[in-house]
Amino acid sequence: MKNTPCLLLVLALTALMNPIFAQTDVALLADLAEENKAAVEALVLYPSETRLAILEATKHPEVLIKMQNMREKTSAAFRTLIEDFPRSTQDVFYDLSRYPGLTESLVSQRNDPAALRKSLEILPEAKRVDAYGVVHRQMATLAKIRDLNQTTQRAFDRLVDGYPIPAKQAFEQLLGLPEVIDLLNEDLRFTILVGETYLDNPSWVIQKTDSLNLAVARAHAEELENWKTSLENDPAAKAELESAAREYAAENGYDERDYYSDDLYNDGNYDRRDNDIRVHHYYEPYPYWYGYPWWDPYPRWYPYPWWWDWGYRFHPYGPVVIVYLPSYHFTQWYFRHPHHHQHYNHLSTHFVNHYYGHRNSGTTISMGVREWQNQNRAVVSDDFLADKGRLPERLKEYSRFEQSRKDFNVKNPQRQVTQEEFLDKNTKKYPEIQRSRVVAKKEIQREDQIKQEKRSDWAPSKAPATPEPAPTPKAERPRVPAPAQKVPRTDRPEAAPVPKTDRPPRVSDPKIPKTEKPVTRESVQRPQTRPDEAKDYNRQKWEERKPRQQTQPRNPAPASRPANPPKTAPKPQKSRGGG
């Protein structure tokens, strides 16, 4: 699960309770840690050996930074090698890179077709024929990738050379979990805090993370079962989820054939795979050094099937089986389009009700709904969402309100209006939104007060202000006499005034008094600089170094969203790729 803020929050939250810290330090750091609550739940769900590797890595954040810098260069080099090929061929190269040692094996067996086919059996059966064709035709490029692999490995070995053996082993292990390295690098402040806490009291931190792992795993399992059961008991919402999933697929250019030829899950034994999905981090990801395919719409380190985004297993010959919660990106996409609350009203209501049952969860639905409310906080109050009886009609009214506002802004690009401005002109038309705005203002004030009270746990309170005397009016201020000008002496020849010239005087000029500091060419010609000029220059250089991630859909010409998406799922068509 990839979330927007990402860091070892749970480690930080528990570590902040450590009695070795002063109480004010604990409160201050807890304020910081709360901002990243959801992301770390994914990290503590990893096995104990992985959690130990994560903790060991946090002790050496400089290595993480250097690895990220290396990744920028190696991923660019890999893409340069394959970018001239068609997308399907690039996809094969990305797939081959996922299996350690496979590229080297294929290059060494270049003259043995039987051996090549044998090595490619590690791939899903549906992909082996295409992969063999690419390997046979593009062996020269494959050899270049082999060389890049070796260069990268040598550079990494040099990077960790000199560090303790546990640190080397930890970073080597985390290379197999590239999403973890990304999470640790996204907020190095917390990574450093966790590392320092682990250094101070390692056994205490390990004990806390072990118990937290169990608690989070149980909470997630309970939430998943609740989601499955509630959808089974709400067939209208379940049917709308299918329709919304097809709209999502069409908008992103996905083809139904993608659902049947996925890499990890379509082996004909769904019952066995259902349990494996929960521990998907055991499967081979795209390599950290080269990254995931550049055309994917968001970070996708594992080649999940596309139905993973909406959380149910897609199969043309069987019923819809809920496997997991819809992904964060699917939930975010769903709430980004206000028309969904009108067309899929049962599903929207189901999402919000699930959120209210698991508000403290860091899972995908809770994050998606919470972010949507925060983005619309001026008009969407807690009370607006909490009333289950009135919620369906309220969501429909919100849909009409927001869609009308967006239509107005499209027609009036020079007069863009905010939600509150639009509501001021249409108060009677949207009574539920108006009522919600009034309540939201009170809720925001109460939330601000709570934040202030929390801040007082660590921030020193104000001292009573002693009145300061009023400033003296300028007219009454005593005049300070100007310093007397020194009259140059004329009884000595060296004191004679120096005549003006059009060029800077030279150090050797006999007209410059020897007691003064020589005027150099550098001091005369160097222009004055702003204090923040160096910072701006460095920022500019950093922006130039950032890779530009393109987010083109898999299909260059994706199907457009229908004006009125169906409320029930169309009958699935038979896959051309086989079931």
RODO-2510 file (C-alpha; in nm, 4 decimals, decimal comma):
residues 579
     n   res          X          Y          Z
     1     m     0,0000     0,0000     0,0000
     2     k     0,1564     0,3232    -0,1090
     3     n     0,0403     0,6331     0,0755
     4     t     0,1086     0,9998     0,0214
     5     p     0,3091     1,0611     0,3386
     6     c     0,5423     0,7716     0,4052
     7     l     0,7736     0,6993     0,6925
     8     l     0,8223     0,4766     0,9904
     9     l     0,5458     0,6458     1,1805
    10     v     0,4494     0,3614     1,4065
    11     l     0,8092     0,3198     1,5098
    12     a     0,8282     0,6888     1,5796
    13     l     0,4994     0,6993     1,7688
    14     t     0,5983     0,4167     1,9989
    15     a     0,9564     0,5322     2,0345
    16     l     0,8418     0,8764     2,1360
    17     m     0,6972     0,7212     2,4516
    18     n     1,0417     0,6128     2,5565
    19     p     1,1123     0,7399     2,9078
    20     i     1,4660     0,8334     2,8093
    21     f     1,3218     1,1484     2,6507
    22     a     1,2008     1,4533     2,8373
    23     q     0,8227     1,4931     2,8400
    24     t     0,8245     1,8081     2,6269
    25     d     1,0412     1,6331     2,3681
    26     v     0,7923     1,3480     2,3577
    27     a     0,4994     1,5811     2,2918
    28     l     0,6820     1,7761     2,0217
    29     l     0,7939     1,4657     1,8342
    30     a     0,4496     1,3084     1,8735
    31     d     0,3018     1,6119     1,6972
    32     l     0,5353     1,5491     1,4060
    33     a     0,4724     1,1754     1,4003
    34     e     0,0934     1,2115     1,3876
    35     e     0,1212     1,3652     1,0411
    36     n     0,2471     1,0335     0,8996
    37     k     0,0221     0,7905     1,0823
    38     a    -0,1079     0,5781     0,7952
    39     a     0,2079     0,5076     0,5990
    40     v     0,3996     0,3104     0,8515
    41     e     0,1253     0,0603     0,9148
    42     a     0,2356    -0,0944     0,5855
    43     l     0,5941    -0,1189     0,7102
    44     v     0,5209    -0,2843     1,0430
    45     l     0,3236    -0,5542     0,8630
    46     y     0,6463    -0,6909     0,7188
    47     p     0,8043    -0,9990     0,8810
    48     s     1,0273    -0,9522     1,1826
    49     e     1,3512    -0,9975     0,9853
    50     t     1,2441    -0,7196     0,7498
    51     r     1,1553    -0,4889     1,0384
    52     l     1,5014    -0,5461     1,1846
    53     a     1,6576    -0,4556     0,8490
    54     i     1,4492    -0,1380     0,8390
    55     l     1,5634    -0,0391     1,1869
    56     e     1,9261    -0,1078     1,0989
    57     a     1,8940     0,1072     0,7848
    58     t     1,7554     0,4027     0,9812
    59     k     2,0873     0,4195     1,1673
    60     h     2,2625     0,5155     0,8412
    61     p     2,0369     0,7651     0,6561
    62     e     2,3294     0,8910     0,4502
    63     v     2,3388     0,5548     0,2713
    64     l     1,9714     0,5909     0,1812
    65     i     2,0375     0,9320     0,0294
    66     k     2,3289     0,8031    -0,1759
    67     m     2,1254     0,5052    -0,2935
    68     q     1,8518     0,7377    -0,4128
    69     n     2,1048     0,9472    -0,6047
    70     m     2,2434     0,6303    -0,7622
    71     r     1,8940     0,5168    -0,8565
    72     e     1,8311     0,8398    -1,0482
    73     k     2,1348     0,7688    -1,2643
    74     t     2,0914     0,3943    -1,3120
    75     s     1,7198     0,4155    -1,3932
    76     a     1,7923     0,6838    -1,6525
    77     a     2,0661     0,4656    -1,8039
    78     f     1,8326     0,1635    -1,8185
    79     r     1,5572     0,3621    -1,9836
    80     t     1,8026     0,5000    -2,2407
    81     l     1,8952     0,1442    -2,3404
    82     i     1,5333     0,0397    -2,4089
    83     e     1,3421     0,3587    -2,4956
    84     d     1,3688     0,3150    -2,8751
    85     f     1,1763    -0,0127    -2,8677
    86     p     0,7961    -0,0485    -2,8764
    87     r     0,6178    -0,0402    -2,5414
    88     s     0,5540    -0,4155    -2,5505
    89     t     0,9267    -0,4838    -2,5936
    90     q     1,0161    -0,2433    -2,3118
    91     d     0,7679    -0,4298    -2,0938
    92     v     0,9599    -0,7524    -2,1556
    93     f     1,2885    -0,5896    -2,0539
    94     y     1,1292    -0,4615    -1,7330
    95     d     0,9904    -0,8097    -1,6639
    96     l     1,3275    -0,9789    -1,7182
    97     s     1,4950    -0,7299    -1,4828
    98     r     1,2712    -0,8428    -1,1960
    99     y     1,4447    -1,1793    -1,1563
   100     p     1,7967    -1,1584    -1,0090
   101     g     2,0571    -1,3292    -1,2263
   102     l     1,8189    -1,3949    -1,5171
   103     t     1,9741    -1,1411    -1,7537
   104     e     2,3237    -1,2748    -1,6902
   105     s     2,2033    -1,6304    -1,7477
   106     l     2,0343    -1,5426    -2,0767
   107     v     2,3414    -1,3636    -2,2110
   108     s     2,5686    -1,6546    -2,1228
   109     q     2,3290    -1,8951    -2,3019
   110     r     2,2854    -1,6812    -2,6133
   111     n     2,3891    -1,9672    -2,8472
   112     d     2,1691    -2,2319    -2,6851
   113     p     1,7967    -2,1857    -2,7720
   114     a     1,6902    -2,4756    -2,5516
   115     a     1,8721    -2,3300    -2,2520
   116     l     1,7157    -1,9901    -2,3183
   117     r     1,3652    -2,1375    -2,3171
   118     k     1,4458    -2,3270    -1,9987
   119     s     1,5623    -2,0100    -1,8227
   120     l     1,2477    -1,8238    -1,9304
   121     e     1,0256    -2,0772    -1,7563
   122     i     1,0509    -1,8556    -1,4513
   123     l     0,8049    -1,6227    -1,6287
   124     p     0,4283    -1,6856    -1,6441
   125     e     0,3472    -1,9211    -1,9280
   126     a     0,1512    -1,6568    -2,1193
   127     k     0,4615    -1,4347    -2,1404
   128     r     0,7300    -1,6851    -2,2369
   129     v     0,6812    -1,6813    -2,6143
   130     d     0,7012    -1,3016    -2,6414
   131     a     0,9974    -1,2924    -2,4023
   132     y     1,1890    -1,5511    -2,6051
   133     g     1,1355    -1,3501    -2,9234
   134     v     1,2686    -1,0308    -2,7635
   135     v     1,5669    -1,2120    -2,6110
   136     h     1,6514    -1,3775    -2,9437
   137     r     1,6252    -1,0540    -3,1450
   138     q     1,7692    -0,8051    -2,8939
   139     m     2,0576    -0,9957    -2,7375
   140     a     2,2889    -0,6972    -2,7906
   141     t     2,0689    -0,4772    -2,5703
   142     l     2,0387    -0,7549    -2,3158
   143     a     2,4189    -0,7697    -2,2977
   144     k     2,4261    -0,3925    -2,2322
   145     i     2,1789    -0,4404    -1,9476
   146     r     2,4022    -0,7162    -1,8103
   147     d     2,6942    -0,4719    -1,8114
   148     l     2,4825    -0,2077    -1,6363
   149     n     2,3847    -0,4645    -1,3726
   150     q     2,7480    -0,5362    -1,2990
   151     t     2,8439    -0,1677    -1,2853
   152     t     2,5586    -0,0951    -1,0471
   153     q     2,6470    -0,3872    -0,8189
   154     r     3,0108    -0,2780    -0,7977
   155     a     2,9066     0,0797    -0,7171
   156     f     2,6701    -0,0424    -0,4443
   157     d     2,9426    -0,2621    -0,2946
   158     r     3,1737     0,0402    -0,2792
   159     l     2,8961     0,2493    -0,1265
   160     v     2,8437     0,0193     0,1731
   161     d     3,2095    -0,0779     0,2052
   162     g     3,3341     0,0168     0,5491
   163     y     2,9973    -0,0110     0,7211
   164     p     2,9321    -0,2804     0,9816
   165     i     2,8256    -0,6203     0,8500
   166     p     2,4688    -0,5870     0,9914
   167     a     2,4246    -0,2619     0,7991
   168     k     2,5509    -0,4161     0,4753
   169     q     2,3158    -0,7096     0,5133
   170     a     2,0236    -0,4795     0,5916
   171     f     2,0675    -0,2670     0,2802
   172     e     2,1205    -0,5749     0,0668
   173     q     1,7934    -0,7177     0,1994
   174     l     1,6030    -0,3926     0,1435
   175     l     1,7085    -0,3881    -0,2214
   176     g     1,4544    -0,6664    -0,2602
   177     l     1,1891    -0,4342    -0,1131
   178     p     1,2327    -0,1142    -0,3158
   179     e     0,9109     0,0410    -0,1880
   180     v     1,0563     0,0367     0,1652
   181     i     1,3651     0,2294     0,0549
   182     d     1,1352     0,4821    -0,1098
   183     l     0,9332     0,5184     0,2091
   184     l     1,2420     0,5743     0,4213
   185     n     1,3725     0,8373     0,1787
   186     e     1,0447     1,0277     0,1512
   187     d     1,0750     1,1750     0,4998
   188     l     1,4300     1,1541     0,6211
   189     r     1,3445     1,3561     0,9311
   190     f     1,1509     1,0661     1,0745
   191     t     1,4002     0,8130     0,9481
   192     i     1,6721     0,9898     1,1452
   193     l     1,4542     1,0147     1,4565
   194     v     1,3771     0,6432     1,4442
   195     g     1,7423     0,5575     1,3893
   196     e     1,8533     0,7612     1,6893
   197     t     1,5841     0,6053     1,9065
   198     y     1,6898     0,2584     1,7965
   199     l     2,0515     0,3389     1,8812
   200     d     1,9514     0,4548     2,2298
   201     n     1,7308     0,1584     2,3199
   202     p     1,7187    -0,1145     2,0535
   203     s     1,5563    -0,3902     2,2609
   204     w     1,2716    -0,1624     2,3689
   205     v     1,1990    -0,0519     2,0108
   206     i     1,2050    -0,4115     1,8823
   207     q     0,9627    -0,5215     2,1545
   208     k     0,7237    -0,2355     2,0737
   209     t     0,7285    -0,2963     1,6989
   210     d     0,6684    -0,6684     1,7480
   211     s     0,3547    -0,6035     1,9533
   212     l     0,2439    -0,3306     1,7138
   213     n     0,2832    -0,5675     1,4189
   214     l     0,0340    -0,8045     1,5754
   215     a    -0,2130    -0,5271     1,6614
   216     v    -0,2057    -0,3714     1,3141
   217     a    -0,2346    -0,7094     1,1409
   218     r    -0,5415    -0,7966     1,3465
   219     a    -0,7030    -0,4585     1,2840
   220     h    -0,6467    -0,4841     0,9080
   221     a    -0,7832    -0,8376     0,8926
   222     e    -1,0935    -0,7314     1,0850
   223     e    -1,1465    -0,4322     0,8574
   224     l    -1,1110    -0,6442     0,5450
   225     e    -1,3666    -0,8949     0,6698
   226     n    -1,6018    -0,6103     0,7495
   227     w    -1,5619    -0,4707     0,3971
   228     k    -1,6292    -0,8106     0,2388
   229     t    -1,9359    -0,8811     0,4503
   230     s    -2,0875    -0,5369     0,4097
   231     l    -2,0524    -0,5494     0,0303
   232     e    -2,2092    -0,8939     0,0125
   233     n    -2,5024    -0,7565     0,2103
   234     d    -2,5362    -0,4531    -0,0187
   235     p    -2,5726    -0,5870    -0,3752
   236     a    -2,6461    -0,2408    -0,5158
   237     a    -2,3149    -0,1060    -0,3865
   238     k    -2,1341    -0,4164    -0,5106
   239     a    -2,2811    -0,3742    -0,8615
   240     e    -2,1798    -0,0071    -0,8634
   241     l    -1,8268    -0,1032    -0,7611
   242     e    -1,8066    -0,3206    -1,0723
   243     s    -1,9329    -0,0339    -1,2904
   244     a    -1,6932     0,2143    -1,1318
   245     a    -1,4060    -0,0314    -1,1837
   246     r    -1,4841    -0,0505    -1,5562
   247     e    -1,4926     0,3280    -1,5751
   248     y    -1,1564     0,3451    -1,3981
   249     a    -1,0117     0,0882    -1,6407
   250     a    -1,1455     0,2745    -1,9446
   251     e    -1,0158     0,6089    -1,8205
   252     n    -0,6672     0,4650    -1,7675
   253     g    -0,6604     0,2772    -2,0968
   254     y    -0,6575    -0,0744    -1,9527
   255     d    -0,7709    -0,3646    -2,1662
   256     e    -0,9730    -0,6580    -2,0367
   257     r    -0,6953    -0,8860    -2,1602
   258     d    -0,4763    -0,7364    -1,8885
   259     y    -0,6978    -0,8970    -1,6286
   260     y    -0,6368    -1,2485    -1,7546
   261     s    -0,2666    -1,2350    -1,8320
   262     d    -0,1476    -1,0803    -1,5075
   263     d     0,1856    -1,1940    -1,3734
   264     l     0,1322    -1,3206    -1,0221
   265     y    -0,2247    -1,4237    -0,9729
   266     n    -0,3624    -1,5900    -1,2836
   267     d    -0,2328    -1,9443    -1,2567
   268     g    -0,5723    -2,1131    -1,2483
   269     n    -0,5605    -2,1753    -0,8738
   270     y    -0,7393    -1,8781    -0,7237
   271     d    -0,8179    -2,0376    -0,3893
   272     r    -0,4503    -2,0842    -0,3090
   273     r    -0,3580    -1,7385    -0,4284
   274     d    -0,6197    -1,5585    -0,2204
   275     n    -0,4135    -1,6060     0,0935
   276     d    -0,0861    -1,5280    -0,0807
   277     i    -0,2078    -1,1833    -0,1860
   278     r    -0,1938    -1,0610     0,1714
   279     v     0,1821    -1,1129     0,1777
   280     h     0,2509    -0,9810    -0,1709
   281     h     0,5890    -0,8383    -0,0645
   282     y     0,7385    -1,1889    -0,0995
   283     y     0,7127    -1,1711    -0,4792
   284     e     0,9827    -1,0297    -0,7048
   285     p     0,9432    -0,6535    -0,7566
   286     y     1,0907    -0,4378    -1,0278
   287     p     1,4536    -0,3700    -0,9315
   288     y     1,5192    -0,0648    -0,7175
   289     w     1,7994     0,0546    -0,9437
   290     y     1,5814     0,0691    -1,2583
   291     g     1,2398     0,1430    -1,1129
   292     y     0,8934     0,0430    -1,2290
   293     p     0,7785     0,1014    -1,5907
   294     w     0,7826     0,4721    -1,6584
   295     w     0,4369     0,4718    -1,8166
   296     d     0,2556     0,3449    -1,5074
   297     p     0,0231     0,6152    -1,3702
   298     y     0,1610     0,5856    -1,0164
   299     p     0,4382     0,3974    -0,8314
   300     r     0,3756     0,0276    -0,8904
   301     w     0,6774    -0,1676    -0,7714
   302     y     0,4989    -0,5011    -0,8116
   303     p     0,3188    -0,6022    -1,1313
   304     y    -0,0181    -0,6359    -0,9646
   305     p    -0,3097    -0,7274    -1,1850
   306     w    -0,5191    -0,4245    -1,2669
   307     w    -0,8140    -0,5619    -1,0740
   308     w    -0,5998    -0,5205    -0,7625
   309     d    -0,6845    -0,1482    -0,7710
   310     w    -1,0540    -0,2011    -0,7142
   311     g    -1,0055    -0,4898    -0,4742
   312     y    -1,2019    -0,7753    -0,6285
   313     r    -1,0849    -1,0623    -0,8430
   314     f    -1,2017    -1,0276    -1,1999
   315     h    -1,2871    -1,3525    -1,3777
   316     p    -1,5250    -1,3949    -1,6727
   317     y    -1,6585    -1,7324    -1,5631
   318     g    -1,7083    -1,6835    -1,1927
   319     p    -1,8623    -1,4484    -0,9380
   320     v    -1,6940    -1,1315    -0,8174
   321     v    -1,4756    -1,2237    -0,5190
   322     i    -1,3625    -0,9427    -0,2896
   323     v    -0,9932    -0,9951    -0,2214
   324     y    -0,8806    -0,6725    -0,0589
   325     l    -0,9806    -0,3127     0,0015
   326     p    -0,9759    -0,0921    -0,3093
   327     s    -0,6354     0,0676    -0,3534
   328     y    -0,5566     0,4160    -0,2326
   329     h    -0,5266     0,5363    -0,5918
   330     f    -0,8643     0,3931    -0,6896
   331     t    -1,0296     0,5531    -0,3853
   332     q    -0,8590     0,8838    -0,4552
   333     w    -0,9692     0,8699    -0,8197
   334     y    -1,3254     0,7859    -0,7161
   335     f    -1,3666     1,0830    -0,4812
   336     r    -1,1918     1,3203    -0,7194
   337     h    -1,4912     1,3026    -0,9579
   338     p    -1,8056     1,4510    -0,8007
   339     h    -2,0376     1,2847    -1,0547
   340     h    -1,9632     0,9488    -0,8892
   341     h    -2,1728     1,0426    -0,5871
   342     q    -2,4725     1,0834    -0,8176
   343     h    -2,4175     0,7864    -1,0496
   344     y    -2,2869     0,5469    -0,7848
   345     n    -2,4705     0,6780    -0,4827
   346     h    -2,4919     0,3410    -0,3072
   347     l    -2,1177     0,2898    -0,3409
   348     s    -2,0350     0,6430    -0,2201
   349     t    -2,2556     0,5902     0,0831
   350     h    -2,0868     0,2555     0,1436
   351     f    -1,7404     0,4130     0,1277
   352     v    -1,8302     0,6859     0,3787
   353     n    -2,0019     0,4480     0,6205
   354     h    -1,6994     0,2173     0,6115
   355     y    -1,4758     0,5168     0,6828
   356     y    -1,6805     0,6103     0,9876
   357     g    -1,6466     0,2575     1,1197
   358     h    -1,2660     0,2672     1,0823
   359     r    -1,1734     0,6349     1,1154
   360     n    -0,8469     0,5658     1,2967
   361     s    -0,7316     0,3156     1,0385
   362     g    -0,4461     0,3935     0,8039
   363     t    -0,5878     0,1794     0,5247
   364     t    -0,6836     0,2915     0,1785
   365     i    -1,0529     0,3755     0,2174
   366     s    -1,0004     0,5719     0,5375
   367     m    -0,7171     0,7696     0,3811
   368     g    -0,9108     0,8400     0,0612
   369     v    -1,2279     0,9587     0,2337
   370     r    -1,0334     1,1597     0,4916
   371     e    -0,8330     1,3399     0,2237
   372     w    -1,1486     1,4127     0,0238
   373     q    -1,3142     1,5672     0,3292
   374     n    -1,0050     1,7721     0,4136
   375     q    -0,9978     1,9100     0,0604
   376     n    -1,3641     2,0119     0,0965
   377     r    -1,3543     2,0943     0,4680
   378     a    -1,5263     2,4318     0,4280
   379     v    -1,8509     2,2682     0,3135
   380     v    -1,8255     1,9028     0,4241
   381     s    -1,8600     1,8754     0,8001
   382     d    -1,8289     1,5674     1,0168
   383     d    -2,2001     1,5954     1,0843
   384     f    -2,2687     1,5978     0,7087
   385     l    -2,1093     1,2521     0,6764
   386     a    -2,2132     1,1000     1,0083
   387     d    -2,5906     1,1021     0,9562
   388     k    -2,6493     0,7684     0,7816
   389     g    -3,0165     0,8375     0,7189
   390     r    -2,9597     1,1593     0,5257
   391     l    -2,6187     1,0745     0,3820
   392     p    -2,7318     0,9419     0,0383
   393     e    -2,9266     1,2592    -0,0459
   394     r    -2,6535     1,4801     0,0962
   395     l    -2,3951     1,3160    -0,1289
   396     k    -2,6222     1,3668    -0,4303
   397     e    -2,6590     1,7337    -0,3415
   398     y    -2,2815     1,7660    -0,3021
   399     s    -2,2408     1,6056    -0,6452
   400     r    -2,4779     1,8578    -0,8067
   401     f    -2,3185     2,1472    -0,6177
   402     e    -1,9590     2,0652    -0,7061
   403     q    -2,0340     1,9698    -1,0661
   404     s    -2,2232     2,2983    -1,1196
   405     r    -1,9376     2,4967    -0,9675
   406     k    -1,6843     2,3255    -1,1922
   407     d    -1,9045     2,3854    -1,4976
   408     f    -1,9252     2,7545    -1,4041
   409     n    -1,5469     2,7800    -1,3714
   410     v    -1,4982     2,6126    -1,7105
   411     k    -1,7311     2,8670    -1,8738
   412     n    -1,5764     3,1571    -1,6815
   413     p    -1,2031     3,0970    -1,6696
   414     q    -1,1407     3,4604    -1,5720
   415     r    -1,3856     3,4448    -1,2791
   416     q    -1,2975     3,1241    -1,0976
   417     v    -1,5023     3,0871    -0,7783
   418     t    -1,4323     2,8899    -0,4641
   419     q    -1,6819     2,6597    -0,3004
   420     e    -1,7844     2,9226    -0,0478
   421     e    -1,8189     3,1949    -0,3113
   422     f    -2,0372     2,9716    -0,5248
   423     l    -2,2457     2,8727    -0,2240
   424     d    -2,2996     3,2382    -0,1290
   425     k    -2,4756     3,2881    -0,4615
   426     n    -2,6739     2,9617    -0,4475
   427     t    -2,7603     2,9188    -0,0805
   428     k    -3,1257     2,8245    -0,1314
   429     k    -3,0405     2,5784    -0,4059
   430     y    -2,8134     2,3719    -0,1795
   431     p    -2,9622     2,3785     0,1722
   432     e    -2,7714     2,0724     0,2990
   433     i    -2,4389     2,2154     0,1852
   434     q    -2,5214     2,5500     0,3459
   435     r    -2,6162     2,3790     0,6726
   436     s    -2,2959     2,1781     0,6576
   437     r    -2,0860     2,4900     0,6055
   438     v    -2,2208     2,6477     0,9234
   439     v    -2,1438     2,3324     1,1218
   440     a    -1,8020     2,2947     0,9575
   441     k    -1,6949     2,6400     1,0779
   442     k    -1,7691     2,5424     1,4362
   443     e    -1,5917     2,2107     1,3933
   444     i    -1,2830     2,3798     1,2492
   445     q    -1,2723     2,6224     1,5413
   446     r    -1,2975     2,3326     1,7851
   447     e    -1,0222     2,1430     1,6010
   448     d    -0,7973     2,4475     1,6093
   449     q    -0,8536     2,4760     1,9838
   450     i    -0,7602     2,1105     2,0329
   451     k    -0,4444     2,1593     1,8280
   452     q    -0,3549     2,4598     2,0399
   453     e    -0,4053     2,2606     2,3596
   454     k    -0,1860     1,9801     2,2261
   455     r     0,0790     2,2298     2,1311
   456     s     0,0794     2,3624     2,4864
   457     d     0,2069     2,0234     2,6021
   458     w     0,5478     2,1060     2,4658
   459     a     0,5456     2,4774     2,3723
   460     p     0,6230     2,7186     2,6608
   461     s     0,3295     2,9344     2,7616
   462     k     0,3415     3,3087     2,7222
   463     a     0,4861     3,5103     3,0057
   464     p     0,2757     3,8046     3,1284
   465     a     0,3579     4,0964     2,9055
   466     t     0,5056     4,3932     3,0913
   467     p     0,3876     4,7214     2,9316
   468     e     0,6542     4,8919     2,7258
   469     p     0,6902     5,2727     2,7276
   470     a     0,5468     5,4490     2,4293
   471     p     0,8083     5,5446     2,1721
   472     t     0,9266     5,9046     2,1849
   473     p     0,7856     6,1175     1,8988
   474     k     1,0462     6,1923     1,6373
   475     a     1,0095     6,5677     1,6836
   476     e     1,0966     6,5394     2,0555
   477     r     1,4014     6,3242     2,0166
   478     p     1,7291     6,4996     2,1096
   479     r     1,9379     6,5879     1,8127
   480     v     2,2688     6,4072     1,7978
   481     p     2,5400     6,6306     1,6543
   482     a     2,7061     6,4988     1,3442
   483     p     3,0645     6,3845     1,3941
   484     a     3,3187     6,6509     1,3133
   485     q     3,4836     6,6043     0,9795
   486     k     3,8548     6,5463     0,9969
   487     v     4,0455     6,8191     0,8203
   488     p     4,3307     6,6688     0,6230
   489     r     4,6740     6,8010     0,7033
   490     t     4,8540     6,9806     0,4275
   491     d     5,1944     7,0110     0,5886
   492     r     5,2927     6,6659     0,4604
   493     p     5,3186     6,5841     0,0893
   494     e     5,1704     6,2331     0,1305
   495     a     4,8472     6,3803     0,2772
   496     a     4,7607     6,5650    -0,0425
   497     p     4,4217     6,4614    -0,1886
   498     v     4,4305     6,1839    -0,4410
   499     p     4,3019     6,2956    -0,7801
   500     k     4,0049     6,1023    -0,9297
   501     t     4,0737     5,8641    -1,2132
   502     d     3,8560     5,6614    -1,4516
   503     r     4,0198     5,3328    -1,3543
   504     p     4,0627     5,1550    -1,0219
   505     p     4,3953     5,2512    -0,8730
   506     r     4,6608     4,9854    -0,8672
   507     v     4,8224     4,8617    -0,5506
   508     s     5,1525     4,9967    -0,6660
   509     d     5,0076     5,3430    -0,7338
   510     p     5,2238     5,5807    -0,5279
   511     k     4,9205     5,8064    -0,4695
   512     i     4,7533     5,5475    -0,2378
   513     p     4,8530     5,5944     0,1260
   514     k     5,0420     5,2910     0,2498
   515     t     4,8382     5,2841     0,5718
   516     e     4,5142     5,1977     0,3870
   517     k     4,4066     4,8499     0,2755
   518     p     4,5004     4,8016    -0,0900
   519     v     4,2114     4,8097    -0,3340
   520     t     4,2225     4,4951    -0,5459
   521     r     4,0661     4,4311    -0,8845
   522     e     3,8428     4,1624    -0,7347
   523     s     3,7004     4,3909    -0,4666
   524     v     3,6205     4,6633    -0,7201
   525     q     3,4669     4,4543    -0,9975
   526     r     3,2748     4,1892    -0,7942
   527     p     2,8995     4,2675    -0,8009
   528     q     2,6925     4,2590    -0,4850
   529     t     2,4853     3,9415    -0,4291
   530     r     2,1625     3,8765    -0,2431
   531     p     2,1941     3,6645     0,0737
   532     d     1,9677     3,3940    -0,0742
   533     e     2,1165     3,3909    -0,4221
   534     a     2,3236     3,0792    -0,3550
   535     k     2,0178     2,9015    -0,2174
   536     d     1,8157     2,9898    -0,5289
   537     y     2,0936     2,8696    -0,7531
   538     n     2,1180     2,5382    -0,5711
   539     r     1,7421     2,4949    -0,5825
   540     q     1,7487     2,5554    -0,9572
   541     k     2,0227     2,2970    -1,0039
   542     w     1,8335     2,0463    -0,7904
   543     e     1,5194     2,0919    -1,0003
   544     e     1,7238     2,0362    -1,3145
   545     r     1,8488     1,7051    -1,1724
   546     k     1,5036     1,5733    -1,0868
   547     p     1,3852     1,3107    -1,3356
   548     r     1,0610     1,3956    -1,5063
   549     q     0,8241     1,1060    -1,4450
   550     q     0,5836     1,0723    -1,7330
   551     t     0,2413     0,9420    -1,6441
   552     q     0,1005     0,8353    -1,9761
   553     p    -0,1641     0,5612    -1,9705
   554     r    -0,0810     0,2109    -2,0899
   555     n    -0,2985     0,2668    -2,3957
   556     p    -0,1898     0,5773    -2,5938
   557     a    -0,5534     0,6465    -2,6754
   558     p    -0,7580     0,5357    -2,3744
   559     a    -1,1292     0,5048    -2,3984
   560     s    -1,3079     0,8123    -2,2702
   561     r    -1,5416     0,7985    -1,9728
   562     p    -1,9046     0,7512    -2,0760
   563     a    -2,1328     1,0448    -2,0081
   564     n    -2,3660     0,8242    -1,8037
   565     p    -2,1755     0,5231    -1,6665
   566     p    -2,3988     0,2165    -1,6205
   567     k    -2,5168     0,1456    -1,2720
   568     t    -2,4809    -0,2274    -1,3180
   569     a    -2,1827    -0,4167    -1,4466
   570     p    -2,2041    -0,5234    -1,8127
   571     k    -2,1801    -0,8919    -1,8822
   572     p    -1,8072    -0,9809    -1,8999
   573     q    -1,6835    -1,0845    -2,2401
   574     k    -1,4747    -1,3910    -2,2988
   575     s    -1,1070    -1,3146    -2,2803
   576     r    -0,9070    -1,3393    -2,5971
   577     g    -0,6140    -1,4425    -2,3855
   578     g    -0,7838    -1,7404    -2,2273
   579     g    -0,9320    -1,7814    -1,8793
***
